[in-house]
Amino acid sequence: MNREVSKIAKLGSLVINEDELAKINEFTLNSVTEKDVFVYKIVVADNELEYDRDFEPLTLSALEDLQKHLVGKTMIFDHNPSAENQVARIYETFLEKSEKLTSGGEPSAKLIAKCYMIRTAKNADLIAEINGGIKKEVSVGFRATSFRCSICGKDGDYTYRCSHRKGKSYGGRICYNQICGASDAYEVSFVAVPCQPNAGTTKSFETADETEEVLNARIKLNENFIFNTKTEV
């Protein structure tokens, strides 16, 4: 069962050069110059288990899927799929890996996306707000295809095919419903500032059937996330 997912990401600065312009011009009808465009980058997601408040972190495989699917996708506002809402385009993605291993045993990785906007009188205020740190959070929408229980390792879909529930503790281990694949990426949206401004990667949806144990685990993760997550690229 495929399911649509949105994850909050972070926006950072990017210096343009001739190499960047060449990549951007692959998407334009007429060649643009440095003066024509405004560029920036986004930390789309990572594969850390502990820093996902909905207990559905991405695996490295899912990050690799998104790396392919996000190239060429558009940026809009508030997930409203309107042509009038289009403000930017993703022209390159890459994975930033480290030697550190996640608690799931994978190499720690972040998915970075580079975006460009055409400078116009219409978006001058938006560019100023991005530069001033007002427009900073963005939400990435994609279709998740497969999931894996972090406790028993059983694969399944969102209906859960094992007895373990995300957010619950089993033998001192928190259960995560890991997203293992993505079949598509739809868009990236500028969204309102989330309730946790220091969160670099979180989901934008909530579940309605959370138990007290799940809620307490979520609060503990959120507190740890706020004080330990780096949000700049």
C-alpha positions in Angstrom: 0.0 0.0 0.0 1.6 3.3 -1.1 1.1 6.3 1.1 1.7 10.0 0.6 4.1 11.5 3.1 5.3 15.1 3.8 8.4 15.9 5.8 9.6 19.2 7.1 13.0 20.2 5.9 15.4 23.1 6.3 16.6 25.8 3.8 20.2 27.1 3.6 22.3 29.4 1.5 24.2 28.5 -1.6 26.8 30.3 -3.6 26.3 30.3 -7.4 29.2 29.7 -9.9 29.6 28.7 -13.5 29.1 25.0 -12.7 25.8 25.7 -10.9 24.7 27.9 -13.8 25.4 25.1 -16.3 23.2 22.7 -14.3 20.4 25.3 -14.0 20.4 26.0 -17.7 19.6 22.4 -18.4 16.1 23.3 -17.2 15.7 26.7 -18.9 14.6 27.6 -22.4 17.0 30.5 -22.6 20.4 30.6 -20.8 20.3 32.6 -17.5 23.1 34.4 -15.9 24.2 34.8 -12.2 22.1 38.1 -12.1 19.0 36.3 -13.3 18.7 33.7 -10.5 18.6 33.2 -6.8 19.8 29.8 -5.5 19.6 28.0 -2.2 19.8 24.4 -0.8 17.6 22.3 1.4 18.3 19.5 3.8 15.5 17.3 2.6 15.8 14.4 5.1 18.2 12.1 6.9 18.1 8.4 8.0 18.5 8.9 11.7 16.0 6.8 13.6 15.8 8.8 16.9 15.1 12.2 15.4 11.7 11.5 13.8 8.8 12.6 15.9 6.3 10.4 14.1 8.5 7.3 14.4 8.7 6.8 10.6 12.3 7.6 9.6 13.6 7.2 6.1 16.2 4.5 5.4 19.2 5.1 3.2 17.4 3.3 0.4 14.5 5.7 0.6 16.9 8.6 0.6 18.4 7.2 -2.6 15.0 7.0 -4.2 14.1 10.6 -3.3 17.5 11.7 -4.6 16.4 10.5 -8.1 12.8 11.6 -7.9 13.2 15.1 -6.7 15.4 16.4 -9.6 13.4 18.8 -11.7 10.5 19.0 -9.3 8.9 22.4 -8.5 8.6 24.4 -5.3 5.2 25.8 -4.3 3.4 27.1 -1.3 1.5 25.0 1.3 1.2 21.9 -1.0 -1.2 23.8 -3.2 -0.6 22.3 -6.7 -1.3 25.4 -8.8 0.8 26.8 -11.6 0.4 30.3 -10.0 2.0 28.8 -6.9 5.3 27.8 -8.6 8.2 29.8 -7.3 11.4 27.6 -7.8 12.7 24.4 -9.2 15.1 21.7 -7.9 18.0 21.3 -10.3 20.3 18.9 -8.4 20.3 16.5 -5.5 23.0 14.6 -3.6 23.6 12.5 -0.6 26.0 13.8 2.1 27.3 10.7 3.9 29.5 10.4 7.0 31.5 7.5 8.6 29.1 7.5 11.5 26.5 4.7 11.7 22.9 5.3 12.6 21.4 3.2 15.4 19.9 1.2 12.6 23.3 0.2 11.4 23.4 2.3 8.2 25.9 5.0 7.2 24.5 8.3 8.4 23.3 10.4 5.4 21.5 13.6 4.5 19.7 14.3 1.3 20.4 17.8 0.0 18.5 19.5 -2.8 19.7 22.6 -4.7 17.0 25.0 -6.0 16.8 28.1 -8.2 14.4 31.0 -8.6 14.2 33.5 -11.4 14.6 37.0 -9.9 11.5 39.0 -10.7 9.7 42.0 -9.2 7.0 39.6 -8.1 9.3 37.4 -5.9 11.6 40.1 -4.6 9.8 40.1 -1.3 10.1 36.3 -1.1 13.8 36.4 -1.8 14.2 39.0 0.9 12.3 36.9 3.4 14.5 33.8 2.6 17.6 35.9 3.0 16.3 37.3 6.3 15.4 33.9 7.7 11.7 34.4 7.7 10.9 31.8 5.0 13.1 28.9 6.2 11.0 25.8 6.7 9.8 23.7 3.7 7.9 20.5 3.5 8.7 17.7 1.0 5.9 15.6 -0.3 6.5 12.1 -1.7 5.0 8.6 -2.0 6.3 6.0 0.3 6.1 2.4 -1.0 7.4 0.0 1.7 8.0 0.0 5.4 10.0 -2.1 7.9 9.6 -2.7 11.6 12.8 -1.8 13.5 12.1 -4.4 16.2 11.5 -7.6 14.2 12.7 -6.4 10.8 9.5 -7.6 9.1 8.6 -5.7 5.9 5.1 -4.5 5.3 3.0 -1.5 4.5 1.3 1.2 6.6 -1.3 -1.3 7.9 1.4 -3.0 10.0 2.0 -6.7 9.3 3.5 -7.5 12.7 2.4 -7.0 16.3 4.8 -4.1 17.1 3.5 -0.6 17.2 5.5 2.5 16.3 6.5 4.6 19.4 6.2 1.8 21.8 9.1 0.4 23.8 10.1 -3.3 23.4 12.9 -4.5 25.7 14.1 -0.9 26.0 14.0 -0.3 22.3 11.6 2.1 20.6 9.7 0.8 17.6 10.1 2.7 14.4 8.1 2.0 11.2 11.0 2.7 8.8 10.2 4.0 5.3 12.3 1.8 3.0 11.3 3.2 -0.5 9.7 6.0 -2.4 8.1 5.7 -5.8 7.8 9.4 -6.5 8.3 12.9 -5.2 5.7 15.5 -5.9 6.9 18.9 -4.9 8.6 20.9 -2.1 6.5 23.6 -0.4 7.2 26.6 1.7 5.1 26.2 4.8 4.5 28.0 8.1 7.0 27.7 10.9 6.5 24.4 12.6 5.9 24.1 16.4 9.6 22.9 16.7 11.7 25.5 14.8 14.9 23.6 15.4 13.7 20.3 13.9 15.6 19.6 10.7 13.4 16.7 9.6 10.0 15.9 10.9 6.7 14.7 9.4 3.9 17.3 8.8 1.1 14.9 9.6 -0.1 13.5 12.9 -1.9 10.2 13.8 -5.2 10.2 15.7 -4.8 6.9 17.6 -1.8 7.6 19.8 -1.6 5.9 23.1 -0.2 7.7 26.2 3.1 5.7 25.8 3.4 6.9 22.2 2.8 10.5 23.2 5.3 10.3 26.1 7.9 8.8 23.7 7.2 11.6 21.2 7.7 14.3 23.8 11.0 12.7 24.8 12.2 12.5 21.2 11.2 16.1 20.5 13.1 17.4 23.6 16.2 15.5 22.5 15.8 16.7 18.9 15.6 20.4 19.8 18.8 20.3 21.7 20.9 18.0 19.5 20.0 18.7 15.9 22.1 20.9 13.6 19.8 22.7 11.1 22.3 24.6 8.9 23.8 23.2 5.7 
